[in-house]
Protein backbone atom coordinates (compact mmCIF):
# COMPACT_ATOMS: atom_id res chain seq x y z
CA UNK A 1 0.00 0.00 0.00
CA UNK A 2 1.25 3.44 -0.90
CA UNK A 3 -1.42 5.59 0.72
CA UNK A 4 -4.58 7.34 -0.35
CA UNK A 5 -4.73 8.41 -3.99
CA UNK A 6 -8.37 9.12 -4.86
CA UNK A 7 -11.62 9.84 -3.04
CA UNK A 8 -14.69 9.63 -5.31
CA UNK A 9 -18.12 11.10 -4.59
CA UNK A 10 -21.19 9.95 -6.56
CA UNK A 11 -23.49 12.77 -7.66
CA UNK A 12 -26.69 12.91 -9.68
CA UNK A 13 -26.09 16.42 -11.11
CA UNK A 14 -22.48 16.47 -12.32
CA UNK A 15 -22.48 20.07 -13.55
CA UNK A 16 -23.91 21.43 -10.31
CA UNK A 17 -21.59 19.22 -8.25
CA UNK A 18 -18.56 20.38 -10.25
CA UNK A 19 -19.46 23.99 -9.44
CA UNK A 20 -20.12 23.19 -5.76
CA UNK A 21 -16.89 21.24 -5.25
CA UNK A 22 -14.89 23.92 -7.08
CA UNK A 23 -16.08 26.42 -4.48
CA UNK A 24 -15.83 24.04 -1.53
CA UNK A 25 -12.22 23.04 -2.29
CA UNK A 26 -11.16 26.29 -3.99
CA UNK A 27 -9.99 24.32 -7.02
CA UNK A 28 -10.83 23.80 -10.68
CA UNK A 29 -11.03 20.38 -12.31
CA UNK A 30 -7.97 19.18 -14.18
CA UNK A 31 -10.06 16.44 -15.86
CA UNK A 32 -13.61 17.22 -16.96
CA UNK A 33 -15.62 14.66 -18.90
CA UNK A 34 -19.25 13.54 -18.81
CA UNK A 35 -18.26 10.31 -17.01
CA UNK A 36 -15.82 11.76 -14.45
CA UNK A 37 -14.56 15.07 -13.08
CA UNK A 38 -11.20 15.08 -11.31
CA UNK A 39 -9.69 17.69 -9.00
CA UNK A 40 -6.10 17.76 -7.77
CA UNK A 41 -6.26 18.67 -4.08
CA UNK A 42 -2.66 19.18 -2.95
CA UNK A 43 -1.57 16.03 -4.79
CA UNK A 44 -4.64 13.93 -3.90
CA UNK A 45 -7.49 13.14 -6.26
CA UNK A 46 -11.05 14.21 -5.54
CA UNK A 47 -13.31 12.64 -8.13
CA UNK A 48 -16.95 13.14 -9.06
CA UNK A 49 -18.82 10.35 -10.81
CA UNK A 50 -22.32 10.76 -12.17
CA UNK A 51 -25.10 8.48 -11.05
CA UNK A 52 -28.75 8.24 -12.05
CA UNK A 53 -29.64 7.43 -8.46
CA UNK A 54 -30.92 10.51 -6.60
CA UNK A 55 -30.43 9.04 -3.11
CA UNK A 56 -29.72 11.55 -0.35
CA UNK A 57 -29.65 9.04 2.53
CA UNK A 58 -26.61 7.06 1.44
CA UNK A 59 -25.07 4.27 3.48
CA UNK A 60 -22.41 5.62 5.81
CA UNK A 61 -19.68 3.04 5.39
CA UNK A 62 -16.56 5.07 4.48
CA UNK A 63 -15.37 8.42 5.75
CA UNK A 64 -12.40 10.23 4.21
CA UNK A 65 -10.95 13.23 6.02
CA UNK A 66 -9.44 16.17 4.14
CA UNK A 67 -6.79 18.08 6.08
CA UNK A 68 -7.46 21.70 7.01
CA UNK A 69 -5.65 24.41 8.96
CA UNK A 70 -8.76 25.93 10.58
CA UNK A 71 -11.50 23.37 11.13
CA UNK A 72 -14.13 25.79 12.47
CA UNK A 73 -13.67 28.16 9.52
CA UNK A 74 -13.75 25.36 6.92
CA UNK A 75 -16.75 23.69 8.56
CA UNK A 76 -18.72 26.96 8.47
CA UNK A 77 -17.66 27.62 4.87
CA UNK A 78 -19.03 24.22 3.78
CA UNK A 79 -22.29 24.83 5.65
CA UNK A 80 -22.66 28.25 3.98
CA UNK A 81 -22.21 26.58 0.58
CA UNK A 82 -25.20 24.34 1.28
CA UNK A 83 -23.72 21.34 3.05
CA UNK A 84 -25.53 20.02 6.11
CA UNK A 85 -23.94 19.15 9.43
CA UNK A 86 -23.03 15.51 9.90
CA UNK A 87 -20.63 15.83 12.86
CA UNK A 88 -19.79 19.21 14.37
CA UNK A 89 -16.12 19.99 15.04
CA UNK A 90 -15.02 17.69 17.87
CA UNK A 91 -11.75 17.23 19.72
CA UNK A 92 -10.70 13.59 19.48
CA UNK A 93 -7.54 13.84 21.57
CA UNK A 94 -4.67 16.26 21.95
CA UNK A 95 -5.01 19.03 19.39
CA UNK A 96 -6.73 16.80 16.80
CA UNK A 97 -10.16 17.96 15.67
CA UNK A 98 -12.54 16.27 13.22
CA UNK A 99 -15.84 17.27 11.66
CA UNK A 100 -17.97 16.17 8.75
CA UNK A 101 -20.75 17.49 6.54
CA UNK A 102 -23.04 16.07 3.90
CA UNK A 103 -22.83 17.65 0.47
CA UNK A 104 -26.07 18.45 -1.41
CA UNK A 105 -25.97 14.88 -2.86
CA UNK A 106 -25.77 13.12 0.52
CA UNK A 107 -22.03 12.33 0.41
CA UNK A 108 -20.08 12.71 3.64
CA UNK A 109 -17.05 15.00 3.51
CA UNK A 110 -14.77 14.68 6.51
CA UNK A 111 -12.32 17.39 7.55
CA UNK A 112 -9.51 17.05 10.06
CA UNK A 113 -7.07 19.34 11.83
CA UNK A 114 -4.06 17.33 12.94
CA UNK A 115 -0.96 19.46 13.55
CA UNK A 116 1.25 16.40 14.04
CA UNK A 117 0.43 14.82 10.64
CA UNK A 118 3.28 15.36 8.18
CA UNK A 119 3.35 14.30 4.55
CA UNK A 120 6.32 12.18 3.43
C-alpha positions in Angstrom: 0.0 0.0 0.0 1.3 3.4 -0.9 -1.4 5.6 0.7 -4.6 7.3 -0.3 -4.7 8.4 -4.0 -8.4 9.1 -4.9 -11.6 9.8 -3.0 -14.7 9.6 -5.3 -18.1 11.1 -4.6 -21.2 9.9 -6.6 -23.5 12.8 -7.7 -26.7 12.9 -9.7 -26.1 16.4 -11.1 -22.5 16.5 -12.3 -22.5 20.1 -13.5 -23.9 21.4 -10.3 -21.6 19.2 -8.3 -18.6 20.4 -10.3 -19.5 24.0 -9.4 -20.1 23.2 -5.8 -16.9 21.2 -5.3 -14.9 23.9 -7.1 -16.1 26.4 -4.5 -15.8 24.0 -1.5 -12.2 23.0 -2.3 -11.2 26.3 -4.0 -10.0 24.3 -7.0 -10.8 23.8 -10.7 -11.0 20.4 -12.3 -8.0 19.2 -14.2 -10.1 16.4 -15.9 -13.6 17.2 -17.0 -15.6 14.7 -18.9 -19.3 13.5 -18.8 -18.3 10.3 -17.0 -15.8 11.8 -14.5 -14.6 15.1 -13.1 -11.2 15.1 -11.3 -9.7 17.7 -9.0 -6.1 17.8 -7.8 -6.3 18.7 -4.1 -2.7 19.2 -3.0 -1.6 16.0 -4.8 -4.6 13.9 -3.9 -7.5 13.1 -6.3 -11.0 14.2 -5.5 -13.3 12.6 -8.1 -16.9 13.1 -9.1 -18.8 10.4 -10.8 -22.3 10.8 -12.2 -25.1 8.5 -11.0 -28.8 8.2 -12.0 -29.6 7.4 -8.5 -30.9 10.5 -6.6 -30.4 9.0 -3.1 -29.7 11.5 -0.3 -29.6 9.0 2.5 -26.6 7.1 1.4 -25.1 4.3 3.5 -22.4 5.6 5.8 -19.7 3.0 5.4 -16.6 5.1 4.5 -15.4 8.4 5.8 -12.4 10.2 4.2 -10.9 13.2 6.0 -9.4 16.2 4.1 -6.8 18.1 6.1 -7.5 21.7 7.0 -5.6 24.4 9.0 -8.8 25.9 10.6 -11.5 23.4 11.1 -14.1 25.8 12.5 -13.7 28.2 9.5 -13.7 25.4 6.9 -16.7 23.7 8.6 -18.7 27.0 8.5 -17.7 27.6 4.9 -19.0 24.2 3.8 -22.3 24.8 5.7 -22.7 28.2 4.0 -22.2 26.6 0.6 -25.2 24.3 1.3 -23.7 21.3 3.0 -25.5 20.0 6.1 -23.9 19.2 9.4 -23.0 15.5 9.9 -20.6 15.8 12.9 -19.8 19.2 14.4 -16.1 20.0 15.0 -15.0 17.7 17.9 -11.8 17.2 19.7 -10.7 13.6 19.5 -7.5 13.8 21.6 -4.7 16.3 21.9 -5.0 19.0 19.4 -6.7 16.8 16.8 -10.2 18.0 15.7 -12.5 16.3 13.2 -15.8 17.3 11.7 -18.0 16.2 8.7 -20.7 17.5 6.5 -23.0 16.1 3.9 -22.8 17.6 0.5 -26.1 18.5 -1.4 -26.0 14.9 -2.9 -25.8 13.1 0.5 -22.0 12.3 0.4 -20.1 12.7 3.6 -17.1 15.0 3.5 -14.8 14.7 6.5 -12.3 17.4 7.6 -9.5 17.1 10.1 -7.1 19.3 11.8 -4.1 17.3 12.9 -1.0 19.5 13.6 1.2 16.4 14.0 0.4 14.8 10.6 3.3 15.4 8.2 3.4 14.3 4.5 6.3 12.2 3.4 
